[in-house]
Amino acid sequence: MQGNRVMAPEWNQVDAVLLAWPHAQTDWAPWLEHARLTYINVINAVNRYGAGVILLCAPDDIDALQARLPEQAKVLIIPASFNDTWMRDYGFMTCIDSEGNGAPVEFKFNGWGEKFDASEDNLANQRYLASLCQLPLRSSPIVVEGGALEIDSTGHLLTTAQCLLNPKRNGDMDLNSYAEVFTQMLGCNKVTVLHNGHLEGDDTDGHIDTLVRFTPNNGLVIQAAFNRPQDSHYAGLKALCEECEQYLPQHTQYHLPLPYIVDEDGVRLPASYANFLICNDAVLLPIYKQDEDAIAIDVMQSAYPNHVIEPIDCSVLVKQYGSLHCISMQVPTNTLQASVLALLEKGVSIYAQ
């Protein structure tokens, strides 16, 4: 049992954010420079709001990466091999004990139900990241991605049935069995599984971080479609809002508008404003150069009145069917070793394993 350790909500104070630098063998190859510019913007924003960046990087890219980072940027580069950059789904999650110490936890990652090769990604924690932490990594053989889980400060965990019940993840494992695993591994005391809502083009089978997010003040930010009543998503996202009202009636709902973005072939892309990253006193909000951006910023400021809303252009990220939350994983305070924190404070450096 996890005992008194409970998965940390994202609004806990963080020392660092995990990222993986796009390389030519990742899905970013057609837009590599644009993707890298977006990552630089994310790194700068994370540093601006008081956290360092732990950055996996292919060895051949390290020199060029160093040249484009400010010398005093709080970035620890880790030479690494990885399939792709969706750190939310393979980077370790963190559980906090009663003394405030963070312990890393991982599940198995199999490319969202064997859709893509993730053999290198699945080893990233054990190869590169666990050694950075004060406490040992705890591993589960169950397939679960970080983007599939959302938790608040009471230990209430949200997830989605469509994702969990994909048989390419864990066969015929049922929702009750999942709840037992989450209780054991993450220390949650309540699990709510949502059945409505899905974005076209979403490879993750409806990750919760594209749909519904908790706020620190008993709120829910929901990717809705109120602005597009004729949209193919309207009925499903309306049903999602109603389902949230049924299961979480004491929570105030904040509805985000739905953008309409297609790729070069006219295929709908799963752009979600709910795919934001909380970094200490700021919410880093993905925007997409759409008319709805301004509405989304206003909604988020209402939902997070004590945070700075920092918009970041993520129009290139959605071309690979993800966004800002998908590429990142936060590391709460009192999780990393003191020596790692010292390296982050020294400016850009390379970690010697």
C-alpha positions in Angstrom: 0.0 0.0 0.0 1.0 3.6 -0.6 0.2 4.2 3.1 0.0 7.9 3.8 1.4 8.9 0.4 -1.1 10.5 -1.9 -0.6 11.7 -5.5 0.1 15.4 -5.5 -2.3 17.8 -7.2 -0.7 19.8 -9.9 -1.1 23.1 -8.0 1.4 21.9 -5.4 4.6 23.9 -5.4 7.1 22.4 -7.9 10.9 22.5 -8.2 11.1 21.3 -11.8 9.2 20.3 -14.9 10.2 17.3 -17.0 10.5 17.7 -20.8 12.1 15.8 -23.7 13.7 17.8 -26.4 12.3 17.0 -29.9 14.7 15.2 -32.2 14.6 14.3 -35.9 13.4 10.7 -35.2 10.3 11.9 -33.2 6.9 12.7 -34.6 8.0 16.4 -34.8 10.3 15.8 -37.8 8.1 17.7 -40.3 7.9 20.7 -38.0 11.1 20.2 -36.0 12.3 23.9 -35.7 8.8 25.2 -34.9 8.4 22.5 -32.2 11.7 23.4 -30.7 10.9 27.1 -30.6 7.7 26.2 -28.7 9.8 24.1 -26.2 12.1 27.0 -25.7 9.1 29.2 -24.9 7.9 26.6 -22.4 11.3 26.3 -20.8 11.5 30.1 -20.4 8.0 30.3 -18.9 8.8 27.4 -16.4 12.0 29.2 -15.3 10.1 32.5 -15.0 7.7 31.0 -12.5 10.4 29.6 -10.3 10.9 26.0 -11.5 13.8 24.4 -13.3 13.6 22.1 -16.3 14.9 18.5 -16.4 15.3 17.9 -20.1 15.9 14.6 -21.8 17.9 15.1 -25.0 19.4 12.9 -27.7 23.2 13.0 -27.3 23.8 14.4 -30.8 21.5 17.4 -30.1 23.1 18.5 -26.9 25.7 21.0 -28.3 23.1 22.8 -30.5 20.6 22.8 -27.6 23.1 24.4 -25.2 23.8 27.1 -27.8 20.2 28.2 -27.9 19.5 28.3 -24.2 20.3 31.3 -22.0 23.5 30.5 -20.0 21.7 31.0 -16.7 18.6 29.1 -17.6 17.7 26.6 -14.9 18.0 23.5 -17.2 19.5 20.2 -16.5 20.2 18.3 -19.7 20.1 14.5 -19.5 21.6 12.6 -22.4 18.9 10.0 -23.2 17.3 7.7 -25.8 13.5 8.1 -26.2 10.9 7.4 -28.8 9.0 10.6 -28.5 8.4 13.6 -26.2 5.0 13.0 -24.5 6.5 13.2 -21.0 3.1 13.4 -19.3 2.4 9.8 -20.2 5.7 8.1 -19.3 7.4 10.5 -16.8 7.0 9.5 -13.2 4.1 10.8 -11.1 4.8 12.0 -7.5 3.0 11.0 -4.3 3.5 13.1 -1.2 3.8 11.7 2.3 2.6 13.3 5.6 6.0 15.1 6.0 5.8 16.6 2.5 8.3 14.3 0.9 7.8 13.3 -2.7 8.1 9.7 -3.9 8.2 8.8 -7.7 5.6 6.4 -9.0 5.4 4.9 -12.5 3.0 2.7 -14.5 3.8 0.8 -17.7 3.6 2.8 -20.9 2.8 1.0 -24.1 2.1 3.8 -26.6 -1.6 4.4 -25.7 -2.6 0.8 -26.3 0.1 -0.3 -28.7 -0.6 2.4 -31.2 3.1 3.4 -31.4 6.5 2.0 -30.4 7.2 3.2 -26.8 9.8 0.7 -25.8 12.4 3.4 -25.1 10.0 5.8 -23.4 8.8 3.0 -21.0 12.4 2.8 -19.7 13.0 6.5 -19.2 12.2 6.6 -15.5 14.4 3.7 -14.6 17.2 4.7 -16.9 17.4 8.4 -16.3 14.9 9.9 -13.9 14.6 7.8 -10.8 18.2 8.5 -9.7 17.4 12.2 -9.5 14.9 11.6 -6.7 15.3 11.3 -2.9 13.1 8.3 -2.6 13.0 5.1 -4.6 10.8 4.7 -7.7 7.8 2.5 -7.2 6.6 0.7 -10.4 3.4 -1.0 -11.4 3.0 -3.5 -14.3 -0.4 -2.0 -15.1 -0.6 0.2 -18.3 -1.7 3.7 -17.3 -0.6 7.1 -18.7 -0.2 10.2 -16.6 -2.6 12.2 -18.8 -5.3 9.7 -17.9 -5.3 10.8 -14.3 -6.4 14.1 -12.5 -6.4 14.5 -8.8 -7.3 17.2 -6.2 -6.0 17.9 -2.7 -8.6 15.6 -1.1 -7.4 12.5 -2.9 -10.3 12.5 -5.4 -9.1 11.1 -8.7 -10.8 11.6 -12.1 -10.3 9.4 -15.2 -12.2 8.2 -18.2 -13.7 4.8 -19.1 -12.8 5.0 -22.8 -9.2 5.2 -22.0 -9.0 2.6 -19.3 -11.2 0.0 -21.0 -9.2 -0.1 -24.3 -8.3 -3.8 -24.3 -4.8 -3.1 -25.7 -3.9 -1.6 -22.4 -4.8 -4.1 -19.8 -7.0 -6.7 -21.5 -10.4 -7.1 -19.8 -9.4 -5.4 -16.6 -12.6 -3.7 -15.2 -13.1 -0.3 -13.6 -13.3 -1.7 -10.0 -9.9 -3.3 -10.5 -8.5 0.0 -11.8 -9.8 1.8 -8.7 -8.0 -0.7 -6.5 -4.7 -0.2 -8.3 -5.1 3.6 -8.1 -5.8 3.4 -4.4 -2.8 1.2 -3.8 -0.3 3.0 -6.0 -1.5 6.6 -5.7 -3.2 6.7 -2.3 -6.4 8.2 -3.6 -9.6 7.8 -1.6 -12.2 8.3 -4.3 -12.2 7.5 -8.0 -14.7 9.0 -10.4 -14.7 7.5 -14.0 -16.3 9.7 -16.6 -18.0 8.1 -19.7 -18.7 11.1 -21.9 -16.6 13.4 -24.1 -13.9 12.7 -26.7 -12.0 14.9 -29.2 -11.7 13.7 -32.8 -8.1 12.8 -33.6 -7.2 12.0 -30.0 -4.8 9.0 -30.0 -5.1 8.7 -26.2 -8.7 7.4 -26.2 -10.0 10.4 -24.2 -7.4 11.4 -21.6 -8.9 13.3 -18.8 -6.3 16.1 -19.3 -8.0 17.0 -22.6 -11.4 17.2 -21.0 -11.7 18.0 -17.2 -9.3 19.5 -14.7 -9.7 20.3 -11.0 -9.0 23.8 -9.6 -7.7 24.4 -6.1 -10.9 26.2 -5.0 -13.4 23.3 -5.7 -13.9 24.0 -9.3 -13.8 22.1 -12.6 -12.4 23.4 -15.9 -14.2 21.5 -18.7 -13.4 21.5 -22.4 -16.9 22.3 -23.6 -18.4 23.3 -27.0 -20.9 25.9 -26.0 -19.6 28.2 -28.8 -20.2 25.6 -31.5 -23.7 24.1 -31.1 -23.5 22.6 -34.6 -20.1 21.0 -34.0 -19.8 17.2 -34.0 -18.4 17.4 -30.5 -21.3 19.4 -29.0 -23.5 16.6 -27.8 -20.7 14.6 -26.2 -19.1 17.6 -24.4 -22.5 18.8 -23.2 -23.1 15.3 -21.8 -19.7 15.5 -20.1 -20.7 18.8 -18.4 -23.9 17.1 -17.2 -22.1 14.1 -16.0 -19.7 16.2 -14.0 -22.7 18.0 -12.5 -24.1 14.6 -11.5 -20.9 13.3 -9.9 -19.4 16.5 -8.6 -22.4 18.7 -7.8 -20.5 20.9 -5.3 -18.0 22.0 -7.8 -18.2 25.2 -9.8 -17.9 24.5 -13.5 -15.8 26.7 -15.9 -16.5 25.9 -19.5 -13.8 26.4 -22.1 -14.7 27.2 -25.8 -13.9 24.7 -28.5 -11.6 25.8 -31.3 -11.9 24.4 -34.8 -8.5 23.4 -36.2 -7.8 21.0 -39.1 -4.5 19.7 -40.6 -3.3 20.1 -44.2 -5.7 17.3 -45.3 -8.7 18.8 -43.6 -8.6 16.3 -40.7 -9.9 17.7 -37.4 -7.1 18.1 -34.8 -7.9 17.6 -31.0 -7.1 21.1 -29.8 -8.0 21.5 -26.1 -7.6 24.5 -23.9 -7.9 22.1 -20.9 -4.4 20.8 -21.6 -2.7 23.4 -19.5 0.2 23.1 -17.1 0.2 24.6 -13.6 3.6 25.9 -12.6 3.7 27.5 -9.1 1.9 30.8 -9.3 1.1 30.5 -13.0 -1.1 28.5 -15.4 0.7 28.0 -18.7 -2.3 27.9 -21.1 -2.0 26.5 -24.6 -3.4 28.8 -27.3 -3.7 28.1 -31.0 -4.0 31.4 -32.9 -7.8 31.1 -32.9 -10.5 33.5 -32.1 -11.4 31.4 -29.0 -8.0 32.0 -27.4 -9.2 35.3 -25.8 -12.3 33.6 -24.4 -10.2 30.7 -23.0 -7.8 33.2 -21.3 -10.8 34.9 -19.6 -12.3 31.6 -18.5 -9.1 30.4 -17.0 -8.5 33.7 -15.1 -12.0 33.2 -13.5 -11.1 29.5 -12.7 -7.7 30.3 -11.3 -8.1 33.8 -9.8 -4.9 33.5 -7.7 -2.7 32.5 -10.7 -1.1 34.4 -13.5 -2.5 33.0 -16.8 0.4 32.7 -19.2 -0.6 31.9 -22.8 1.8 29.9 -24.9 1.3 29.3 -28.6 0.9 25.5 -29.0 -0.4 25.5 -32.6 2.5 23.2 -33.6 1.9 20.7 -30.8 -1.7 20.0 -31.8 -0.4 18.9 -35.2 0.8 15.8 -33.4 -2.5 15.5 -31.5 -1.3 16.8 -28.2 -0.6 20.0 -26.4 1.3 21.7 -23.5 0.2 19.4 -20.6 1.0 16.3 -22.8 4.6 17.2 -23.2 5.3 18.0 -19.6 5.4 16.5 -16.1 5.7 18.6 -12.9 8.0 17.5 -10.0 6.8 18.8 -6.6 9.1 20.3 -4.0 11.0 17.8 -1.7 11.2 15.2 -4.4 14.5 15.8 -6.1 17.9 15.2 -4.5 19.7 18.3 -3.1 22.5 17.8 -5.6 20.1 18.0 -8.5 18.5 21.2 -7.2 22.0 22.6 -6.9 22.8 21.8 -10.5 19.5 23.5 -11.6 20.5 26.6 -9.8 23.9 26.7 -11.5 22.4 27.4 -15.0 22.5 25.1 -18.0 24.4 21.9 -17.2 24.6 18.3 -18.4 23.9 15.5 -15.9 26.6 12.8 -15.6 24.9 9.6 -14.7 
